[in-house]
Amino acid sequence: YEYGVKKILHLFETSKEAKDIADTAQKSGVKDIASLMINPIQRIPRYVLFLKELSKCTPPDHPDLKKVKLALNQFQEVADHVNDRLRNHENSSKVLEIQAKLWKMRGMPCLLAPGRTYVMEGDMLKIRTNGILVEVHVFLFSDILVYATKSLLLPGRFHFRNQFEFFGAKG
């Protein structure tokens, strides 16, 4: 969805014909054409709710009950698929956001990897070999733990320090 909105907005900026269509739509009462793209995604859960209620209200011996339940199952599958895709997209965005916060240093992994999911992050104390405590910020993913130190120059940025690979972290 976000990618599609960006493409449409770019099209409005670069194409006079597209801009004219958007202007005509706004004059007709449409606030923002790009906002219309969310409508099909928002309708799917409404259809699921509608079909659930319809199946509850349909008598058990009604000839259309099987069709209503079939439609409900199919819409539920579509809704689940859309939700999974949205979660995957949000997770990828979060991973990329973290990647952008880390200063690129030798040995730093590319965080965006197949099957890798973000779990959580937070501050911890690390004991150095000389016994000194150092505050580090850790990023936990499904298969890797990355720790970094906070940048003193740029708030919100981190210096990559190390990574530990493993399998099976869950939030």
C-alpha beads as a LAMMPS data file, in Angstrom:
LAMMPS data file: protein, C-alpha beads

171 atoms
170 bonds

1 atom types
1 bond types

-500.0 500.0 xlo xhi
-500.0 500.0 ylo yhi
-500.0 500.0 zlo zhi

Masses

1 110.0

Atoms # bond

1 1 1 0.000 0.000 0.000
2 1 1 2.694 2.503 1.059
3 1 1 4.719 1.722 -2.054
4 1 1 1.624 2.257 -4.215
5 1 1 0.843 5.596 -2.561
6 1 1 4.431 6.767 -3.120
7 1 1 4.188 5.770 -6.783
8 1 1 0.896 7.633 -7.239
9 1 1 2.209 10.760 -5.528
10 1 1 5.314 10.606 -7.711
11 1 1 3.090 10.228 -10.766
12 1 1 1.097 13.319 -9.735
13 1 1 4.348 15.264 -9.462
14 1 1 5.744 14.136 -12.821
15 1 1 2.694 13.790 -15.073
16 1 1 0.449 16.685 -16.046
17 1 1 -2.333 14.285 -17.086
18 1 1 -2.270 12.550 -13.687
19 1 1 -2.229 15.919 -11.917
20 1 1 -5.241 17.043 -13.959
21 1 1 -7.137 13.864 -12.995
22 1 1 -6.305 14.454 -9.320
23 1 1 -7.428 18.080 -9.544
24 1 1 -10.713 17.073 -11.216
25 1 1 -11.314 14.449 -8.523
26 1 1 -10.682 17.001 -5.774
27 1 1 -13.155 19.402 -7.366
28 1 1 -15.686 16.549 -7.355
29 1 1 -15.307 16.080 -3.599
30 1 1 -12.522 13.489 -3.351
31 1 1 -10.095 14.759 -0.719
32 1 1 -7.081 12.763 -1.844
33 1 1 -6.915 10.139 -4.596
34 1 1 -4.030 8.320 -2.901
35 1 1 -6.205 7.826 0.196
36 1 1 -8.716 5.885 -1.899
37 1 1 -6.172 3.075 -2.302
38 1 1 -6.783 1.906 1.274
39 1 1 -10.509 1.328 0.651
40 1 1 -10.226 -2.217 -0.762
41 1 1 -7.983 -3.248 2.130
42 1 1 -10.386 -1.767 4.679
43 1 1 -13.413 -3.431 3.095
44 1 1 -12.165 -7.003 3.469
45 1 1 -12.559 -7.114 7.286
46 1 1 -15.983 -5.487 6.924
47 1 1 -17.058 -8.227 4.535
48 1 1 -15.821 -10.855 7.005
49 1 1 -17.865 -9.260 9.811
50 1 1 -20.898 -8.946 7.566
51 1 1 -20.705 -12.585 6.470
52 1 1 -20.264 -13.760 10.086
53 1 1 -23.415 -11.909 11.092
54 1 1 -25.253 -13.154 8.026
55 1 1 -24.337 -16.753 8.789
56 1 1 -25.538 -16.326 12.396
57 1 1 -28.868 -14.932 11.213
58 1 1 -29.401 -17.454 8.409
59 1 1 -31.596 -20.410 9.410
60 1 1 -29.730 -23.751 9.462
61 1 1 -31.993 -25.206 6.779
62 1 1 -31.690 -22.234 4.401
63 1 1 -30.332 -23.258 0.962
64 1 1 -27.843 -20.352 0.868
65 1 1 -26.199 -21.050 4.235
66 1 1 -23.480 -23.213 2.673
67 1 1 -22.662 -20.475 0.169
68 1 1 -22.551 -17.835 2.908
69 1 1 -20.160 -19.985 4.973
70 1 1 -18.019 -20.702 1.911
71 1 1 -17.817 -16.968 1.150
72 1 1 -16.970 -16.300 4.801
73 1 1 -14.126 -18.826 4.715
74 1 1 -12.760 -17.401 1.469
75 1 1 -12.895 -13.810 2.704
76 1 1 -11.269 -14.881 5.983
77 1 1 -8.416 -16.473 4.000
78 1 1 -7.964 -13.252 2.020
79 1 1 -8.050 -11.161 5.211
80 1 1 -5.454 -13.430 6.850
81 1 1 -3.244 -13.202 3.767
82 1 1 -3.483 -9.389 3.668
83 1 1 -2.702 -9.177 7.392
84 1 1 0.329 -11.469 6.981
85 1 1 1.628 -9.346 4.106
86 1 1 1.139 -6.154 6.124
87 1 1 2.976 -7.661 9.123
88 1 1 5.832 -8.773 6.855
89 1 1 6.046 -5.308 5.334
90 1 1 6.007 -3.623 8.758
91 1 1 8.711 -5.998 9.979
92 1 1 10.901 -5.323 6.928
93 1 1 10.439 -1.592 7.450
94 1 1 11.482 -1.905 11.103
95 1 1 14.573 -3.931 10.156
96 1 1 15.542 -1.326 7.550
97 1 1 14.971 1.455 10.080
98 1 1 17.371 -0.252 12.496
99 1 1 19.893 -0.821 9.702
100 1 1 19.807 2.913 8.968
101 1 1 20.459 3.747 12.650
102 1 1 23.661 1.683 12.728
103 1 1 26.948 3.164 11.558
104 1 1 28.348 0.908 8.873
105 1 1 31.432 -0.790 10.245
106 1 1 33.514 -3.742 9.152
107 1 1 31.829 -7.045 9.992
108 1 1 28.367 -5.525 10.275
109 1 1 25.737 -7.800 8.756
110 1 1 23.008 -6.751 6.384
111 1 1 20.060 -7.020 8.740
112 1 1 17.460 -7.589 6.046
113 1 1 17.640 -11.338 5.435
114 1 1 15.084 -13.966 4.384
115 1 1 13.137 -15.242 7.361
116 1 1 14.639 -12.730 9.794
117 1 1 12.116 -10.951 11.994
118 1 1 12.537 -8.159 14.502
119 1 1 11.741 -9.214 18.089
120 1 1 12.767 -6.401 20.435
121 1 1 15.479 -3.960 21.467
122 1 1 16.746 -2.313 24.616
123 1 1 19.668 -1.189 26.736
124 1 1 21.871 -3.625 28.671
125 1 1 25.084 -3.568 30.654
126 1 1 28.011 -5.529 29.217
127 1 1 30.959 -6.572 31.338
128 1 1 34.222 -6.094 29.474
129 1 1 37.096 -8.521 29.992
130 1 1 38.750 -5.933 32.279
131 1 1 35.634 -5.929 34.494
132 1 1 34.336 -2.498 33.472
133 1 1 30.595 -2.180 32.839
134 1 1 29.618 -0.612 29.517
135 1 1 26.073 0.265 28.473
136 1 1 25.160 -1.226 25.096
137 1 1 22.001 -1.204 23.018
138 1 1 20.895 -4.600 21.741
139 1 1 18.655 -5.466 18.808
140 1 1 17.147 -8.936 18.999
141 1 1 15.992 -10.614 15.801
142 1 1 14.718 -14.141 15.241
143 1 1 18.195 -15.437 14.376
144 1 1 20.708 -12.821 15.459
145 1 1 21.496 -10.504 18.358
146 1 1 23.251 -7.281 17.416
147 1 1 24.765 -5.021 20.022
148 1 1 25.913 -1.476 19.544
149 1 1 26.912 1.589 21.513
150 1 1 25.005 4.848 21.349
151 1 1 26.561 7.578 19.255
152 1 1 27.703 10.521 21.326
153 1 1 27.542 12.849 18.316
154 1 1 24.220 11.891 16.763
155 1 1 21.260 11.042 19.001
156 1 1 19.331 7.992 17.844
157 1 1 22.324 6.522 15.999
158 1 1 24.459 3.580 17.076
159 1 1 27.936 2.174 16.439
160 1 1 27.793 -1.522 15.540
161 1 1 29.973 -3.585 17.872
162 1 1 29.214 -7.267 17.418
163 1 1 26.647 -9.896 16.514
164 1 1 25.721 -13.309 17.801
165 1 1 23.895 -15.760 15.573
166 1 1 21.400 -18.296 16.881
167 1 1 18.001 -19.689 15.934
168 1 1 14.515 -19.325 17.308
169 1 1 13.973 -16.046 19.192
170 1 1 10.309 -15.102 19.600
171 1 1 8.656 -11.953 20.928

Bonds

1 1 1 2
2 1 2 3
3 1 3 4
4 1 4 5
5 1 5 6
6 1 6 7
7 1 7 8
8 1 8 9
9 1 9 10
10 1 10 11
11 1 11 12
12 1 12 13
13 1 13 14
14 1 14 15
15 1 15 16
16 1 16 17
17 1 17 18
18 1 18 19
19 1 19 20
20 1 20 21
21 1 21 22
22 1 22 23
23 1 23 24
24 1 24 25
25 1 25 26
26 1 26 27
27 1 27 28
28 1 28 29
29 1 29 30
30 1 30 31
31 1 31 32
32 1 32 33
33 1 33 34
34 1 34 35
35 1 35 36
36 1 36 37
37 1 37 38
38 1 38 39
39 1 39 40
40 1 40 41
41 1 41 42
42 1 42 43
43 1 43 44
44 1 44 45
45 1 45 46
46 1 46 47
47 1 47 48
48 1 48 49
49 1 49 50
50 1 50 51
51 1 51 52
52 1 52 53
53 1 53 54
54 1 54 55
55 1 55 56
56 1 56 57
57 1 57 58
58 1 58 59
59 1 59 60
60 1 60 61
61 1 61 62
62 1 62 63
63 1 63 64
64 1 64 65
65 1 65 66
66 1 66 67
67 1 67 68
68 1 68 69
69 1 69 70
70 1 70 71
71 1 71 72
72 1 72 73
73 1 73 74
74 1 74 75
75 1 75 76
76 1 76 77
77 1 77 78
78 1 78 79
79 1 79 80
80 1 80 81
81 1 81 82
82 1 82 83
83 1 83 84
84 1 84 85
85 1 85 86
86 1 86 87
87 1 87 88
88 1 88 89
89 1 89 90
90 1 90 91
91 1 91 92
92 1 92 93
93 1 93 94
94 1 94 95
95 1 95 96
96 1 96 97
97 1 97 98
98 1 98 99
99 1 99 100
100 1 100 101
101 1 101 102
102 1 102 103
103 1 103 104
104 1 104 105
105 1 105 106
106 1 106 107
107 1 107 108
108 1 108 109
109 1 109 110
110 1 110 111
111 1 111 112
112 1 112 113
113 1 113 114
114 1 114 115
115 1 115 116
116 1 116 117
117 1 117 118
118 1 118 119
119 1 119 120
120 1 120 121
121 1 121 122
122 1 122 123
123 1 123 124
124 1 124 125
125 1 125 126
126 1 126 127
127 1 127 128
128 1 128 129
129 1 129 130
130 1 130 131
131 1 131 132
132 1 132 133
133 1 133 134
134 1 134 135
135 1 135 136
136 1 136 137
137 1 137 138
138 1 138 139
139 1 139 140
140 1 140 141
141 1 141 142
142 1 142 143
143 1 143 144
144 1 144 145
145 1 145 146
146 1 146 147
147 1 147 148
148 1 148 149
149 1 149 150
150 1 150 151
151 1 151 152
152 1 152 153
153 1 153 154
154 1 154 155
155 1 155 156
156 1 156 157
157 1 157 158
158 1 158 159
159 1 159 160
160 1 160 161
161 1 161 162
162 1 162 163
163 1 163 164
164 1 164 165
165 1 165 166
166 1 166 167
167 1 167 168
168 1 168 169
169 1 169 170
170 1 170 171
